[in-house]
Amino acid sequence: MTENAQLARLAIARNRTASLGTLDAETGGPYVSLVNYACDDNGCPILLLSRLAWHTRSLIGDPRASLLVAQLPAAGDALAGLRVTVIGKCDELPDKSFAELYCRRHPEAKGYVEFADFSFWRMRPEKIHVIGGFGRIETLAAAAVFDGLA
């Protein structure tokens, strides 16, 4: 695994929130929102989303999405920090089998995980864009970062 692939994998595993980019269901234009996530056994992001949210309505119409995970430096230029963009598609999962895993990462979710309008979604990464600081930019295949993906 390359250094940038390791940085990407660690950033995704360590963080709990990210910016989710979807294609707006009404206009087809970009829409970005803040989401919580956890990771499955392969390291792929798992989201718990409400059908009332714009991003969920967008994913229902078009599953293409990107997830930006950022590790901002404690001081100085935010653009000098590590940023990882996961590009792929999101699939709604048919059951709540990720509830325990997700709630370990986000205990506050226990209060709404059983609501009828909430469901779990798994991101299927296709490529990863890593910016490890100034001049350290690389685009990777999903298999270079996530276990078990071809």
Secondary structure as GFF3:
##gff-version 3
##sequence-region A 1 150
A	DSSP	alpha_helix	3	14	.	.	.	ID=ss1
A	DSSP	beta_strand	17	23	.	.	.	ID=ss2
A	DSSP	beta_strand	30	36	.	.	.	ID=ss3
A	DSSP	beta_strand	38	39	.	.	.	ID=ss4
A	DSSP	beta_strand	45	50	.	.	.	ID=ss5
A	DSSP	alpha_helix	54	61	.	.	.	ID=ss6
A	DSSP	beta_strand	64	71	.	.	.	ID=ss7
A	DSSP	three_ten_helix	78	80	.	.	.	ID=ss8
A	DSSP	beta_strand	82	92	.	.	.	ID=ss9
A	DSSP	alpha_helix	99	105	.	.	.	ID=ss10
A	DSSP	three_ten_helix	107	111	.	.	.	ID=ss11
A	DSSP	beta_strand	118	131	.	.	.	ID=ss12
A	DSSP	beta_strand	137	141	.	.	.	ID=ss13
A	DSSP	three_ten_helix	142	144	.	.	.	ID=ss14
###
